[in-house]
Amino acid sequence: MNKQFDLIVIGTGAAGATAAYKCRSAGWEVAIADARPFGGTCALRGCDPKKVLVGAAELVDWQHRMARRAVVTNGLKIDWPALMRFKRTFTEPVPKNREEGYAKAGIATLHDRARFIGPTTLEVGDQVLTGRHVLIANGARPATLAIRGEEHLTTSDQFLELDRLPPRILFVGGGYISFEFAHIAAQAGAQARVLHRGSRPLAGFDSDLVDQLVRATREIGVDVRLNTTVEGIERGRGQLIVHALAEGVRQTFEAEMVVHGAGRVPEIDDLGLEAAGVRWGQKGVVVNEYLQSVSNPAVYAAGDSAASGGLPLTPVASLEGHVVASNLLEGNHRTPDYTGVPTVVFTVPSLASIGLQEETARQRGLKFRAKHGDTGEWYSSRRVGVRHSGFKVLIEEGTERILGAHLLGPHAEEVINLFALAIRAGLRAADLKTMPWAYPTSSSDVSYMV
C-alpha cells in the first residue's frame, strides 16, 4: 500500500527535524525516516558527545598547566570507561526522546533506509511512500579514501563509543576530527599521532593560528607529521601497520587503532537519486538559492546533504531546515543567510574562526588592516598557564566593519560568538573597542584585538 504525505523527510538531524516539526505544526502530513537511531550526528555521534570528552581533556590539561604554578596534583587522570558512561547519559536517551516527540506531534516515523523509486516516491524498508515534497537531510559519512586496508580504519562514530582507549592511536588526515580526538586521546594517556598529506592542516582556519596550534599539539605529546600521505594499512600481530609516503620517503607506523579523520562527504550516494531525477555531486544535492533541487522542484535538500555553500555545521543545518520549511509552506521566498557563522576546533586550547581569512580577503581585493598578535603573555592566558594563544582580526578600511576574526586560546569558542554578532549586526571596530566589558574576562580582550 502506497502511503501519501505532504512531506517526507530523510534524516533526523537538525535540518530534518526542524523542517518536519515546522511543516507538521502548519497542518501538513509529515513522515520522517532514518536508518540510524533517531537524533542525527550532532546529538548522537558528533558535537555533543565529543564536547563531553573534551571537557575531561580540558580539566587534565588545566591541571598539567598549573602544576608548576599553583596546584599540587595527585596523579589526576581520565578514567576512560567512567567518562564513556558519563557520555552515554547524554546520548542514550536521545533516540527514545526524539521518537516520542515525533509521535506527540503526529509525525510518522520509519526506521529504515530510504530509497527513491520515482520523483517523490520512496521505498523505506517494506513500505512505499509518496510525498508532495521530499526533503533530503541525511547527513554525512567518512569519505572513501581508496587506500589498501581501508577496512581497518576506525570511524569517528566508533571512536566515540570506545569502552577502552588503545595505548597507541594514529589519525589519518589533519582535519578537526583528528586534532580534537588526538587532544582527547593524549590527555587520556594514549600515544597519539596525526598524519596529514599536505603542508597545512585545518585548511579552513587561519594559517598563523594553525601553526600555533600545531606547536601546542606537539607539546602535549601528539606526533603531528605533515606532508605524509597514508598509502595503506595492514593488520600485524596485535597491531596495525600504516604505510605512508613522506616527501618521497616510505615509512611505516604502528598503532593499535587507526582513526579516519580525512574528511566527510554527503551520505546520499545510495538514495537512488537518479530515479528521482535529482542532480547531485561530491558536495551534495545541487540546489538553487532556495535549497530546492535544480532538477526536481518537488525535492529540497539541507544540511550536509546539500551543495548549498554553507559550512557543514549543526547551526547551519538548523538554519537551512527553517529556510526549507518556510519555502515549502509559503512558496520560494527565503534564502539562507550564512553571514557571521562561526566554526570551532575543540582542541585545548580551542581554535575559532568567523568570516574571511586574510588570504581570501586579499584575493578579493578588499582594503583592510589585519591586527595579529600572540596573546601568550596576556593576562587571560597567563592566568591559566596557556602558552600558545593568539588572534587575528580583519577590519575593513573606511567602513570599519569586521571582515573576519580568528582566535586561539582560553574560551575562544565563546568569544568568537561576539565577533559573529558584530559581523551579523554590522557593528564597527569602535563599537567593540569602546564596549565596557566585564573584567577580567576573556571577552574583555576583544577591545585590544580591534
C-alpha positions in Angstrom: 0.0 0.0 0.0 1.3 3.4 -1.0 1.1 5.9 1.9 0.6 9.6 0.9 2.2 12.5 2.7 2.7 16.2 2.2 6.3 16.0 3.2 8.7 13.1 3.6 12.0 13.9 5.4 15.1 11.7 5.0 17.2 12.1 8.1 16.5 13.0 11.8 19.4 15.5 12.4 19.0 19.3 12.9 17.8 20.1 9.4 15.3 17.3 9.0 13.8 17.6 12.5 13.5 21.4 12.1 11.6 21.2 8.8 9.5 18.2 9.9 8.2 20.0 13.1 7.6 23.3 11.3 5.6 21.7 8.5 3.6 19.5 10.8 2.7 22.5 13.0 1.2 24.0 9.9 -1.1 21.0 9.5 0.9 19.0 6.9 1.0 15.3 7.0 4.7 14.5 7.6 6.8 11.4 7.7 10.5 11.1 8.7 12.8 8.2 8.0 16.3 7.3 9.3 18.1 4.0 9.2 20.2 5.0 12.2 18.9 5.8 15.7 16.9 9.0 15.7 18.8 12.1 16.6 21.3 12.8 13.9 25.1 13.2 14.0 25.4 16.1 16.4 23.4 14.7 19.3 24.5 11.1 19.0 27.9 10.8 17.3 29.3 14.3 16.9 29.2 17.7 18.6 27.5 16.8 21.9 29.3 13.6 22.9 32.6 14.9 21.6 32.3 18.0 23.8 31.8 15.8 26.9 35.1 14.1 26.2 36.8 17.5 25.5 35.6 18.7 28.9 37.6 15.9 30.6 40.6 16.7 28.5 40.4 20.4 29.4 40.4 19.5 33.1 43.5 17.3 32.8 45.3 19.9 30.6 44.5 22.7 33.1 45.9 20.6 35.9 49.1 20.0 34.0 49.5 23.7 33.1 49.0 24.8 36.7 51.1 22.0 38.4 54.2 24.1 38.4 52.4 27.3 39.3 49.8 26.9 42.0 48.3 23.4 42.2 49.5 20.4 44.0 48.4 17.3 42.0 48.0 13.7 42.9 48.1 11.9 39.6 44.9 13.3 38.1 43.9 11.2 35.1 40.9 10.3 33.0 39.0 7.1 33.8 38.0 6.3 30.2 35.3 3.7 31.0 33.7 6.1 33.5 34.0 9.0 31.1 32.2 6.9 28.4 29.5 6.0 30.9 29.0 9.7 31.6 29.0 10.5 27.9 26.2 7.9 27.3 24.0 9.7 29.8 23.7 12.4 27.2 23.4 10.2 24.1 21.4 7.2 25.1 18.1 9.0 26.0 18.1 10.9 22.6 16.5 8.3 20.2 13.7 7.5 22.6 13.0 11.2 23.3 13.0 12.1 19.6 10.7 9.2 18.8 8.3 10.3 21.5 8.5 13.9 20.3 7.6 12.9 16.7 4.7 10.7 17.9 3.3 13.5 20.1 3.5 15.9 17.1 1.8 13.4 14.8 4.8 12.8 12.6 5.0 9.3 11.1 8.4 7.6 11.9 10.2 5.0 9.8 13.3 3.2 10.9 14.9 2.1 7.7 17.0 3.3 4.7 15.0 5.3 2.2 15.5 5.0 -1.5 13.8 6.8 -4.3 11.9 4.8 -6.9 10.2 7.8 -8.5 10.3 11.6 -8.4 8.7 11.8 -4.9 8.1 8.1 -4.2 10.4 6.2 -1.8 10.8 2.7 -0.5 11.5 2.6 3.2 12.1 -1.0 4.2 9.0 -2.8 3.1 6.8 0.3 2.8 6.2 2.6 -0.2 5.6 6.3 0.5 4.8 9.2 -1.9 5.1 12.8 -0.9 4.1 16.1 -2.5 7.6 17.1 -1.4 10.7 15.4 -0.1 13.5 16.8 2.0 16.9 15.2 1.8 18.8 15.8 5.1 20.7 12.6 5.6 23.9 14.0 7.0 27.4 12.9 6.1 29.7 9.9 6.3 33.5 9.4 6.3 34.9 9.9 2.8 36.2 6.9 0.9 40.0 7.1 0.8 40.7 4.3 -1.7 43.7 3.0 0.1 44.8 -0.5 0.8 43.4 -1.8 4.0 40.8 0.9 4.3 38.5 -1.6 6.1 40.9 -1.4 9.1 40.0 2.3 9.7 38.0 3.2 12.8 35.4 5.9 12.2 34.7 8.9 14.4 31.4 7.3 15.4 33.2 4.2 16.6 35.8 6.3 18.5 33.1 7.9 20.4 31.8 4.5 21.6 35.2 3.0 22.7 34.9 1.2 26.0 38.7 1.1 26.2 41.2 3.5 24.8 44.1 1.8 22.9 47.6 2.7 24.0 48.7 3.9 20.5 46.3 5.7 18.1 47.1 7.0 14.7 44.8 9.6 13.0 44.7 9.8 9.2 44.2 13.4 8.0 44.7 16.8 9.6 41.2 18.0 9.9 39.2 18.9 13.0 38.2 15.3 13.9 41.9 14.2 14.0 43.0 17.2 16.1 40.1 17.1 18.5 40.4 13.4 19.1 44.2 13.5 19.3 44.0 16.0 22.1 41.4 13.9 23.9 43.5 10.8 23.5 46.7 12.4 24.6 45.2 13.8 27.7 43.7 10.4 28.5 47.2 8.9 28.4 47.4 7.4 24.9 50.2 8.0 22.4 48.6 9.9 19.5 50.0 10.6 16.1 48.4 12.6 13.2 49.5 12.0 9.6 48.4 14.8 7.1 49.2 14.6 3.5 49.5 18.4 3.0 51.8 21.1 4.4 49.0 22.8 6.2 46.4 21.1 8.4 43.0 22.6 9.3 42.7 24.3 5.9 39.5 26.2 6.9 41.3 28.2 9.6 43.9 31.0 9.7 47.3 29.6 8.9 49.2 31.6 11.5 47.0 30.4 14.3 47.1 26.8 13.0 50.8 27.0 13.2 50.5 27.9 16.9 48.0 25.1 17.5 50.3 22.6 15.9 53.1 23.7 18.3 50.7 23.3 21.2 49.6 19.9 20.0 53.1 18.7 19.7 53.9 20.0 23.2 51.3 17.7 24.8 52.9 14.7 23.1 51.0 14.3 19.8 53.3 13.5 16.9 52.0 15.7 14.1 53.5 14.7 10.7 52.8 16.9 7.7 53.4 16.1 4.0 52.8 12.5 4.9 50.4 10.5 2.7 48.9 7.3 4.0 49.1 4.6 1.3 47.9 1.5 3.1 47.0 -0.2 6.3 47.6 -3.9 7.2 47.0 -5.9 10.3 50.0 -7.3 12.1 50.3 -9.3 15.4 48.0 -7.4 17.8 48.5 -4.1 15.9 48.0 -2.2 12.7 50.8 -1.2 10.4 50.4 2.0 8.5 52.4 2.6 5.3 53.0 6.2 4.3 55.0 8.3 1.9 56.7 11.4 3.5 58.4 13.7 1.0 59.4 10.8 -1.2 60.5 8.5 1.6 58.4 5.5 2.5 57.8 5.0 6.2 55.8 2.6 8.5 54.0 3.4 11.7 52.5 1.0 14.2 49.4 1.5 16.3 46.6 -0.4 17.9 44.0 1.8 16.3 43.9 3.9 13.1 41.2 6.6 13.0 39.6 8.1 9.9 40.0 11.9 10.2 40.4 12.7 6.5 37.1 14.3 5.7 33.4 13.5 5.3 31.0 13.6 2.3 27.2 13.7 2.0 25.6 10.3 2.7 23.4 10.4 -0.3 25.0 8.0 -2.8 22.7 5.1 -2.1 19.4 7.1 -2.0 18.5 6.3 -5.6 18.6 9.9 -6.6 18.8 9.0 -10.3 15.3 7.5 -10.1 14.0 10.9 -8.8 15.9 12.9 -11.4 17.8 14.7 -8.7 21.2 16.1 -9.7 24.0 15.6 -7.2 27.7 15.6 -6.9 30.6 15.4 -4.4 29.3 18.3 -2.3 25.7 17.1 -2.2 22.4 17.6 -3.9 22.7 20.5 -6.4 20.2 23.1 -5.2 19.2 26.7 -6.0 19.3 29.6 -3.7 16.0 28.4 -2.0 17.6 24.9 -1.3 15.4 23.4 -3.9 16.8 20.7 -6.3 17.6 22.3 -9.6 16.4 19.2 -11.5 13.4 18.1 -9.4 11.3 21.0 -7.9 9.5 18.8 -5.5 12.7 17.9 -3.7 14.7 20.1 -1.3 18.0 19.4 0.5 19.5 20.8 3.6 22.5 20.4 6.0 25.4 18.2 4.9 23.2 16.7 2.1 23.0 20.0 0.2 25.6 21.6 -2.0 24.4 25.0 -0.7 27.6 26.8 0.2 27.0 26.7 3.9 29.5 25.2 6.3 28.8 21.6 7.5 27.8 22.7 11.0 24.8 22.0 13.1 23.6 25.6 13.4 23.8 25.9 9.6 21.7 22.7 9.2 19.1 24.1 11.6 19.1 27.4 9.7 18.6 25.6 6.4 15.8 23.4 7.9 13.9 26.6 8.8 14.5 28.0 5.3 13.3 24.9 3.6 10.1 24.7 5.7 9.3 28.4 5.0 9.7 27.9 1.3 7.6 24.7 1.3 4.8 26.4 3.3 4.8 29.8 1.6 6.5 29.3 -1.8 10.1 30.0 -2.5 10.9 33.4 -0.9 13.6 32.8 1.7 17.3 32.2 1.2 19.8 31.2 3.9 22.0 33.9 5.3 25.4 32.5 6.1 26.8 35.8 7.3 28.6 35.5 10.7 28.6 31.8 11.2 31.5 30.8 13.5 33.3 27.5 13.5 35.4 25.9 16.2 38.1 23.2 16.5 37.6 22.0 20.1 41.2 21.3 20.9 42.8 22.5 24.1 43.0 25.5 23.7 40.3 25.8 21.1 40.7 27.4 17.7 37.8 29.5 16.4 37.1 31.4 13.2 34.5 33.7 11.7 34.3 35.5 8.4 37.1 35.9 5.9 40.6 34.6 6.1 43.4 37.0 5.4 44.3 35.3 2.1 40.7 35.3 0.9 40.2 39.0 1.7 43.4 39.9 -0.3 42.3 37.7 -3.2 39.0 39.7 -3.3 40.9 42.9 -3.4 39.4 44.2 -0.2 41.1 47.1 1.6 41.6 46.2 5.3 44.0 46.1 8.1 44.9 42.9 9.9 45.6 43.0 13.6 47.5 39.9 14.6 49.1 39.1 17.9 50.5 36.4 20.2 48.5 36.6 23.4 50.5 34.0 25.4 51.7 36.8 27.7 48.3 38.4 28.1 46.6 38.1 31.5 43.8 35.9 30.3 46.3 33.3 29.0 49.0 33.6 31.7 46.3 33.2 34.5 45.6 29.7 33.4 49.1 28.8 32.1 48.3 28.7 28.4 51.4 29.4 26.4 50.1 29.1 22.9 47.3 31.6 22.1 46.7 34.4 19.6 44.3 36.3 17.4 43.9 37.9 14.0 41.1 40.3 13.2 40.5 41.8 9.8 38.9 45.3 9.8 37.7 46.9 6.5 39.2 50.4 5.8 36.6 53.1 5.6 33.6 51.2 7.0 35.5 49.8 10.0 33.4 46.6 9.7 34.8 43.3 10.9 35.6 41.1 7.9 37.0 38.2 9.8 38.1 37.1 13.3 40.3 34.2 14.2 41.1 33.2 17.8 43.2 30.6 19.6 43.2 30.4 23.3 41.1 30.1 26.5 37.4 30.4 25.8 37.9 31.2 22.1 34.8 29.1 21.4 32.8 31.6 23.4 34.5 34.9 22.4 34.1 34.1 18.7 30.4 34.5 19.1 30.9 38.1 20.0 32.6 38.7 16.7 29.9 36.7 15.0 27.3 39.0 16.4 29.3 42.0 15.4 29.5 40.8 11.8 25.8 39.9 11.5 24.8 43.2 13.1 27.2 45.3 11.1 29.0 46.7 14.2 32.2 48.7 13.7 35.5 48.0 15.4 35.0 51.1 17.5 31.8 49.7 18.9 33.7 46.7 20.2 36.6 48.8 21.4 34.5 51.2 23.5 32.3 48.5 25.0 32.7 48.4 28.8 33.3 44.7 29.0 33.2 42.8 32.4 36.8 42.5 33.6 38.8 40.3 34.0 37.3 38.1 31.3 38.4 36.6 28.0 35.7 38.8 26.4 37.4 41.9 27.6 40.3 41.1 25.4 38.2 41.9 22.4 38.8 45.7 22.9 42.5 45.1 22.4 42.0 42.9 19.3 40.3 45.6 17.1 
